[in-house]
Amino acid sequence: MPAIFGEKENLPLLAQAVRVYEDRRHLGLAKAKTRAEIERTKKKWYKQKGTGGARHGARSAPIFVGGGVAHGPKGVKRTLVIPVKMKRKALAVALSLKAKEAAVVLVDGLDTLKKAKDAQNLLNKIVKNEVKDKKVRKFTFVVSDEAWGVAKVLANIKNTLVVPFNSLNAYRVFFGGLLIFDKGIFVKKSLKSKGKK
């Protein structure tokens, strides 16, 4: 297994990263009108004194049906953020946890698949020979940018997500079920790191 799968366990960091990703999935566009934004008559609807009722001057008050909403959502989303270093670390932690659970498989030649039938046969073979939990029902294929053409083939398989390696994050790893990596990703990464030296 490549070094990225050997990160030390850090569950608080992983939980923080997952919360940020979940928060950013929601648009947060909900908005309620205040009493100032409600279009209702401004006429005083009964006299000030003598009725025995409370003193009211506007139907748009929050206590009435059809009135404004007090302290409702404003339609402004306060987006949570996480620093890049923490994001990368959380990804490594998530990958390491998956590796410990034996939910990571490295496969050669994903880019050679031409038909969905071939991809399904490969997946069946992986589940039969490589996976301890035979009840796994969710799969995430992680491919290199060069092999992205195979995404259309893999996407035809039920309960399958195809993700380019550069777009992988802690959320997709944590909720991705069985992770199936193209081995070519790590070969190219190791060659690049050797070239830098």
PASEBA-1860 file (N, C-alpha, C; in nm, 3 decimals):
! residues 197
1> MPAIFGEK> 0.084/-0.120/0.000/0.000/0.000/0.000/0.088/0.126/0.000 ~ 0.052/0.229/-0.077/0.127/0.355/-0.075/0.124/0.421/0.062 ~ 0.217/0.516/0.084/0.233/0.579/0.215/0.110/0.657/0.260 ~ 0.030/0.706/0.166/-0.087/0.786/0.201/-0.190/0.706/0.282 ~ -0.181/0.572/0.276/-0.274/0.487/0.351/-0.222/0.454/0.491 ~ -0.109/0.515/0.530/-0.052/0.485/0.661/-0.058/0.601/0.759 ~ -0.151/0.690/0.739/-0.163/0.809/0.825/-0.216/0.769/0.963 ~ -0.168/0.842/1.066/-0.212/0.817/1.203/-0.360/0.856/1.219
9> ENLPLLAQ> -0.433/0.778/1.297/-0.577/0.802/1.316/-0.601/0.935/1.387 ~ -0.693/1.014/1.332/-0.729/1.143/1.392/-0.878/1.167/1.366 ~ -0.961/1.108/1.450/-1.106/1.113/1.430/-1.167/1.253/1.444 ~ -1.120/1.337/1.540/-1.175/1.473/1.548/-1.154/1.553/1.419 ~ -1.036/1.540/1.360/-1.007/1.610/1.234/-1.098/1.559/1.122 ~ -1.115/1.427/1.116/-1.201/1.368/1.013/-1.346/1.415/1.030 ~ -1.393/1.419/1.155/-1.530/1.464/1.182/-1.548/1.610/1.142 ~ -1.446/1.691/1.168/-1.453/1.833/1.131/-1.461/1.849/0.979
17> AVRVYEDR> -1.378/1.774/0.908/-1.377/1.782/0.761/-1.511/1.737/0.703 ~ -1.565/1.627/0.754/-1.693/1.576/0.704/-1.804/1.677/0.729 ~ -1.801/1.741/0.846/-1.904/1.842/0.877/-1.896/1.960/0.779 ~ -1.775/2.003/0.746/-1.759/2.114/0.652/-1.812/2.076/0.514 ~ -1.779/1.955/0.467/-1.826/1.911/0.336/-1.979/1.897/0.334 ~ -2.036/1.845/0.443/-2.182/1.831/0.450/-2.249/1.968/0.449 ~ -2.190/2.062/0.523/-2.247/2.197/0.528/-2.244/2.263/0.391 ~ -2.137/2.240/0.316/-2.123/2.305/0.186/-2.210/2.239/0.078
25> RHLGLAKA> -2.263/2.123/0.106/-2.355/2.058/0.011/-2.492/2.126/0.010 ~ -2.526/2.197/0.119/-2.656/2.262/0.130/-2.646/2.406/0.081 ~ -2.739/2.447/-0.003/-2.735/2.583/-0.057/-2.762/2.688/0.051 ~ -2.850/2.655/0.145/-2.879/2.750/0.253/-2.947/2.877/0.203 ~ -3.041/2.864/0.109/-3.107/2.981/0.051/-3.242/3.012/0.116 ~ -3.278/2.940/0.221/-3.408/2.962/0.285/-3.417/3.104/0.341 ~ -3.531/3.168/0.318/-3.550/3.304/0.370/-3.697/3.324/0.406 ~ -3.721/3.386/0.521/-3.857/3.419/0.563/-3.872/3.571/0.568
33> KTRAEIER> -3.990/3.620/0.535/-4.014/3.765/0.537/-4.036/3.814/0.680 ~ -3.979/3.928/0.710/-4.004/3.992/0.839/-4.133/4.074/0.830 ~ -4.176/4.131/0.941/-4.300/4.210/0.940/-4.287/4.333/0.849 ~ -4.165/4.381/0.827/-4.145/4.497/0.741/-4.161/4.462/0.593 ~ -4.143/4.333/0.559/-4.149/4.292/0.418/-4.286/4.238/0.377 ~ -4.375/4.221/0.474/-4.509/4.168/0.444/-4.597/4.277/0.382 ~ -4.665/4.242/0.274/-4.757/4.337/0.209/-4.898/4.320/0.266 ~ -4.926/4.392/0.372/-5.061/4.390/0.430/-5.101/4.533/0.464
41> TKKKWYKQ> -5.228/4.554/0.488/-5.275/4.689/0.517/-5.208/4.745/0.643 ~ -5.182/4.875/0.638/-5.122/4.941/0.754/-5.229/5.009/0.842 ~ -5.354/4.993/0.799/-5.463/5.055/0.873/-5.479/4.990/1.011 ~ -5.504/5.075/1.112/-5.530/5.020/1.246/-5.664/4.948/1.241 ~ -5.663/4.820/1.279/-5.780/4.738/1.248/-5.888/4.732/1.356 ~ -5.863/4.785/1.472/-5.973/4.821/1.563/-5.923/4.933/1.655 ~ -6.017/5.000/1.717/-5.981/5.120/1.793/-5.891/5.086/1.912 ~ -5.821/5.188/1.958/-5.721/5.170/2.063/-5.784/5.127/2.196
49> KGTGGARH> -5.895/5.189/2.228/-5.953/5.167/2.362/-6.096/5.113/2.354 ~ -6.137/5.051/2.462/-6.278/5.014/2.476/-6.315/4.875/2.427 ~ -6.224/4.804/2.363/-6.260/4.671/2.311/-6.227/4.559/2.409 ~ -6.140/4.588/2.504/-6.095/4.483/2.596/-5.982/4.400/2.538 ~ -5.950/4.424/2.412/-5.841/4.349/2.347/-5.708/4.422/2.359 ~ -5.604/4.354/2.321/-5.471/4.414/2.324/-5.459/4.523/2.217 ~ -5.362/4.612/2.234/-5.345/4.725/2.142/-5.265/4.681/2.019 ~ -5.330/4.673/1.905/-5.263/4.632/1.781/-5.277/4.739/1.675
57> GARSAPIF> -5.173/4.753/1.595/-5.177/4.852/1.489/-5.148/4.795/1.352 ~ -5.101/4.669/1.344/-5.063/4.615/1.212/-5.091/4.465/1.206 ~ -5.148/4.422/1.095/-5.175/4.279/1.074/-5.047/4.202/1.041 ~ -4.941/4.276/1.010/-4.815/4.210/0.971/-4.732/4.165/1.091 ~ -4.782/4.186/1.212/-4.708/4.144/1.332/-4.691/3.992/1.334 ~ -4.580/3.942/1.385/-4.552/3.797/1.383/-4.653/3.710/1.455 ~ -4.732/3.767/1.547/-4.826/3.684/1.622/-4.951/3.648/1.542 ~ -4.970/3.710/1.424/-5.089/3.683/1.343/-5.057/3.592/1.225
65> VGGGVAHG> -5.155/3.508/1.188/-5.141/3.424/1.068/-5.128/3.516/0.946 ~ -5.029/3.492/0.865/-5.006/3.578/0.749/-4.913/3.694/0.778 ~ -4.872/3.705/0.904/-4.778/3.811/0.940/-4.634/3.771/0.914 ~ -4.543/3.858/0.949/-4.400/3.829/0.929/-4.351/3.723/1.026 ~ -4.229/3.677/1.003/-4.167/3.576/1.089/-4.058/3.642/1.171 ~ -4.064/3.622/1.302/-3.961/3.678/1.389/-3.840/3.584/1.394 ~ -3.724/3.638/1.372/-3.597/3.563/1.382/-3.591/3.445/1.285 ~ -3.651/3.459/1.168/-3.648/3.352/1.069/-3.517/3.349/0.992
73> PKGVKRTL> -3.503/3.252/0.900/-3.380/3.245/0.819/-3.367/3.367/0.729 ~ -3.244/3.415/0.712/-3.221/3.541/0.641/-3.182/3.522/0.494 ~ -3.158/3.398/0.452/-3.117/3.376/0.314/-2.970/3.401/0.290 ~ -2.894/3.415/0.398/-2.749/3.436/0.388/-2.680/3.315/0.449 ~ -2.598/3.247/0.371/-2.531/3.126/0.420/-2.393/3.162/0.473 ~ -2.367/3.123/0.596/-2.234/3.141/0.653/-2.156/3.012/0.628 ~ -2.071/3.016/0.529/-2.002/2.896/0.483/-1.889/2.857/0.577 ~ -1.887/2.730/0.615/-1.776/2.678/0.695/-1.657/2.651/0.603
81> VIPVKMKR> -1.538/2.674/0.654/-1.417/2.649/0.574/-1.320/2.565/0.656 ~ -1.229/2.500/0.586/-1.124/2.422/0.650/-0.994/2.448/0.575 ~ -0.884/2.474/0.645/-0.757/2.503/0.578/-0.711/2.387/0.488 ~ -0.634/2.420/0.385/-0.590/2.321/0.287/-0.510/2.209/0.352 ~ -0.422/2.244/0.445/-0.339/2.141/0.510/-0.425/2.043/0.590 ~ -0.525/2.096/0.659/-0.616/2.010/0.735/-0.700/1.923/0.642 ~ -0.739/1.980/0.528/-0.818/1.907/0.429/-0.739/1.786/0.377 ~ -0.611/1.810/0.344/-0.526/1.701/0.293/-0.502/1.595/0.400
89> KALAVALS> -0.480/1.643/0.523/-0.456/1.549/0.634/-0.581/1.464/0.659 ~ -0.698/1.527/0.654/-0.824/1.454/0.675/-0.844/1.349/0.568 ~ -0.807/1.381/0.444/-0.816/1.283/0.335/-0.726/1.163/0.363 ~ -0.603/1.190/0.408/-0.510/1.081/0.439/-0.562/0.995/0.554 ~ -0.622/1.060/0.655/-0.679/0.986/0.769/-0.794/0.897/0.722 ~ -0.881/0.951/0.638/-0.995/0.874/0.587/-0.948/0.754/0.504 ~ -0.847/0.775/0.420/-0.793/0.665/0.339/-0.731/0.557/0.427 ~ -0.661/0.601/0.533/-0.597/0.505/0.623/-0.701/0.421/0.698
97> LKAKEAAV> -0.810/0.485/0.740/-0.917/0.411/0.808/-0.980/0.308/0.714 ~ -1.000/0.348/0.589/-1.056/0.255/0.490/-0.962/0.137/0.468 ~ -0.832/0.166/0.464/-0.734/0.059/0.443/-0.735/-0.039/0.560 ~ -0.750/0.014/0.683/-0.757/-0.073/0.801/-0.881/-0.162/0.797 ~ -0.988/-0.109/0.740/-1.113/-0.186/0.729/-1.112/-0.279/0.608 ~ -0.999/-0.283/0.537/-0.986/-0.364/0.414/-1.091/-0.324/0.310 ~ -1.117/-0.193/0.302/-1.216/-0.142/0.206/-1.148/-0.065/0.093 ~ -1.021/-0.099/0.067/-0.945/-0.036/-0.042/-0.886/-0.145/-0.130
105> VLVDGLDT> -0.904/-0.131/-0.260/-0.850/-0.227/-0.357/-0.776/-0.150/-0.466 ~ -0.655/-0.197/-0.500/-0.579/-0.138/-0.611/-0.593/-0.229/-0.732 ~ -0.626/-0.169/-0.847/-0.655/-0.247/-0.967/-0.572/-0.194/-1.084 ~ -0.523/-0.287/-1.165/-0.450/-0.250/-1.288/-0.545/-0.239/-1.406 ~ -0.518/-0.144/-1.493/-0.584/-0.141/-1.624/-0.729/-0.100/-1.626 ~ -0.770/-0.009/-1.537/-0.908/0.039/-1.542/-0.937/0.111/-1.674 ~ -0.834/0.177/-1.728/-0.853/0.255/-1.850/-0.874/0.168/-1.974 ~ -0.857/0.036/-1.960/-0.875/-0.054/-2.076/-1.020/-0.103/-2.089
113> LKKAKDAQ> -1.103/-0.074/-1.988/-1.243/-0.119/-1.993/-1.319/-0.043/-2.103 ~ -1.392/-0.118/-2.184/-1.464/-0.058/-2.298/-1.616/-0.064/-2.282 ~ -1.664/-0.164/-2.207/-1.808/-0.184/-2.193/-1.846/-0.195/-2.045 ~ -1.972/-0.159/-2.017/-2.023/-0.171/-1.880/-2.023/-0.316/-1.833 ~ -2.042/-0.408/-1.927/-2.042/-0.551/-1.893/-1.905/-0.593/-1.841 ~ -1.798/-0.543/-1.906/-1.662/-0.574/-1.860/-1.637/-0.516/-1.721 ~ -1.686/-0.394/-1.700/-1.669/-0.329/-1.570/-1.744/-0.406/-1.460 ~ -1.865/-0.453/-1.492/-1.943/-0.530/-1.395/-1.875/-0.662/-1.360
121> NLLNKIVK> -1.817/-0.727/-1.461/-1.744/-0.852/-1.437/-1.623/-0.828/-1.348 ~ -1.552/-0.716/-1.373/-1.437/-0.681/-1.290/-1.481/-0.657/-1.146 ~ -1.592/-0.586/-1.129/-1.642/-0.556/-0.994/-1.683/-0.684/-0.921 ~ -1.750/-0.774/-0.991/-1.789/-0.902/-0.930/-1.668/-0.982/-0.886 ~ -1.563/-0.977/-0.968/-1.439/-1.049/-0.937/-1.372/-0.990/-0.814 ~ -1.372/-0.857/-0.805/-1.312/-0.789/-0.690/-1.386/-0.826/-0.562 ~ -1.518/-0.820/-0.566/-1.599/-0.852/-0.447/-1.578/-0.997/-0.405 ~ -1.565/-1.085/-0.502/-1.549/-1.228/-0.472/-1.413/-1.260/-0.413
129> NEVKDKKV> -1.306/-1.198/-0.467/-1.169/-1.237/-0.431/-1.098/-1.144/-0.334 ~ -1.134/-1.014/-0.335/-1.054/-0.916/-0.262/-1.121/-0.862/-0.135 ~ -1.252/-0.879/-0.124/-1.326/-0.810/-0.017/-1.373/-0.909/0.089 ~ -1.352/-0.870/0.216/-1.397/-0.954/0.327/-1.548/-0.943/0.346 ~ -1.598/-0.818/0.340/-1.741/-0.795/0.359/-1.814/-0.814/0.226 ~ -1.873/-0.929/0.206/-1.940/-0.961/0.079/-2.072/-0.885/0.062 ~ -2.118/-0.820/0.170/-2.245/-0.747/0.162/-2.228/-0.602/0.116 ~ -2.105/-0.563/0.084/-2.081/-0.425/0.041/-2.165/-0.394/-0.082
137> RKFTFVVS> -2.232/-0.278/-0.079/-2.325/-0.243/-0.188/-2.293/-0.108/-0.253 ~ -2.189/-0.041/-0.204/-2.155/0.090/-0.258/-2.008/0.091/-0.300 ~ -1.981/0.147/-0.419/-1.845/0.141/-0.473/-1.803/0.278/-0.526 ~ -1.677/0.312/-0.500/-1.621/0.436/-0.554/-1.494/0.403/-0.632 ~ -1.498/0.427/-0.762/-1.380/0.409/-0.846/-1.301/0.539/-0.849 ~ -1.173/0.530/-0.818/-1.086/0.649/-0.821/-0.989/0.631/-0.937 ~ -0.997/0.722/-1.034/-0.916/0.709/-1.155/-0.829/0.833/-1.173 ~ -0.723/0.817/-1.253/-0.636/0.930/-1.285/-0.704/1.017/-1.390
145> DEAWGVAK> -0.653/1.138/-1.405/-0.710/1.229/-1.506/-0.695/1.171/-1.647 ~ -0.585/1.099/-1.670/-0.560/1.040/-1.802/-0.661/0.930/-1.835 ~ -0.709/0.862/-1.731/-0.803/0.750/-1.752/-0.948/0.792/-1.732 ~ -0.975/0.923/-1.733/-1.110/0.970/-1.705/-1.210/0.927/-1.811 ~ -1.163/0.888/-1.928/-1.253/0.842/-2.034/-1.333/0.720/-1.995 ~ -1.283/0.642/-1.899/-1.352/0.520/-1.857/-1.470/0.551/-1.763 ~ -1.484/0.677/-1.723/-1.590/0.715/-1.628/-1.728/0.681/-1.682 ~ -1.750/0.700/-1.812/-1.882/0.672/-1.871/-1.915/0.523/-1.863
153> VLANIKNT> -1.813/0.440/-1.876/-1.833/0.294/-1.867/-1.869/0.255/-1.724 ~ -1.792/0.307/-1.628/-1.812/0.270/-1.488/-1.941/0.329/-1.431 ~ -1.980/0.445/-1.480/-2.099/0.513/-1.427/-2.228/0.438/-1.456 ~ -2.224/0.343/-1.548/-2.343/0.265/-1.581/-2.372/0.154/-1.479 ~ -2.279/0.134/-1.387/-2.296/0.029/-1.286/-2.373/0.086/-1.167 ~ -2.468/0.009/-1.117/-2.552/0.054/-1.006/-2.470/0.079/-0.880 ~ -2.508/0.183/-0.805/-2.444/0.219/-0.676/-2.295/0.246/-0.690 ~ -2.256/0.304/-0.802/-2.114/0.330/-0.828/-2.091/0.478/-0.852
161> LVVPFNSL> -1.986/0.530/-0.789/-1.943/0.668/-0.811/-1.803/0.665/-0.871 ~ -1.778/0.750/-0.969/-1.645/0.759/-1.032/-1.588/0.897/-1.000 ~ -1.468/0.899/-0.941/-1.408/1.025/-0.897/-1.265/1.034/-0.949 ~ -1.226/1.148/-1.009/-1.084/1.166/-1.043/-1.003/1.182/-0.914 ~ -0.882/1.131/-0.913/-0.801/1.131/-0.791/-0.784/1.272/-0.735 ~ -0.769/1.371/-0.822/-0.748/1.509/-0.777/-0.872/1.568/-0.710 ~ -0.989/1.507/-0.731/-1.113/1.557/-0.670/-1.154/1.477/-0.547 ~ -1.072/1.381/-0.508/-1.104/1.297/-0.393/-1.095/1.378/-0.264
169> NAYRVFFG> -1.190/1.360/-0.175/-1.184/1.428/-0.046/-1.230/1.334/0.065 ~ -1.215/1.380/0.190/-1.245/1.295/0.306/-1.391/1.251/0.307 ~ -1.482/1.338/0.265/-1.625/1.304/0.264/-1.653/1.190/0.168 ~ -1.600/1.199/0.046/-1.624/1.095/-0.054/-1.561/0.963/-0.013 ~ -1.447/0.970/0.054/-1.382/0.848/0.101/-1.463/0.784/0.213 ~ -1.503/0.866/0.310/-1.571/0.815/0.429/-1.704/0.749/0.395 ~ -1.778/0.808/0.301/-1.909/0.756/0.264/-1.907/0.684/0.130 ~ -1.789/0.647/0.083/-1.777/0.591/-0.052/-1.788/0.441/-0.061
177> GLLIFDKG> -1.809/0.372/0.050/-1.815/0.226/0.044/-1.679/0.167/0.013 ~ -1.675/0.073/-0.080/-1.549/0.011/-0.122/-1.477/0.103/-0.220 ~ -1.351/0.136/-0.190/-1.273/0.224/-0.278/-1.188/0.138/-0.372 ~ -1.201/0.163/-0.502/-1.125/0.088/-0.602/-1.037/0.187/-0.677 ~ -0.906/0.179/-0.652/-0.810/0.273/-0.710/-0.744/0.214/-0.834 ~ -0.719/0.300/-0.931/-0.635/0.264/-1.045/-0.490/0.270/-0.998 ~ -0.417/0.159/-1.008/-0.279/0.153/-0.961/-0.191/0.258/-1.027 ~ -0.225/0.293/-1.151/-0.144/0.389/-1.226/-0.129/0.523/-1.157
185> IFVKKSLK> -0.225/0.560/-1.074/-0.219/0.687/-1.000/-0.094/0.692/-0.914 ~ -0.070/0.585/-0.838/0.040/0.585/-0.742/0.175/0.562/-0.810 ~ 0.176/0.492/-0.923/0.300/0.473/-0.999/0.349/0.608/-1.050 ~ 0.256/0.687/-1.107/0.293/0.818/-1.161/0.336/0.912/-1.050 ~ 0.267/0.906/-0.935/0.303/0.994/-0.822/0.443/0.962/-0.771 ~ 0.478/0.833/-0.762/0.610/0.795/-0.713/0.719/0.835/-0.812 ~ 0.690/0.824/-0.942/0.787/0.865/-1.044/0.811/1.015/-1.039 ~ 0.705/1.092/-1.016/0.719/1.238/-1.006/0.804/1.276/-0.886
193> SKGKK> 0.780/1.210/-0.771/0.855/1.242/-0.649/1.002/1.207/-0.664 ~ 1.033/1.097/-0.736/1.173/1.061/-0.761/1.239/1.162/-0.853 ~ 1.163/1.211/-0.950/1.215/1.309/-1.045/1.252/1.439/-0.979 ~ 1.176/1.478/-0.874/1.204/1.603/-0.802/1.336/1.595/-0.727 ~ 1.371/1.476/-0.678/1.496/1.459/-0.603/1.616/1.477/-0.696
END
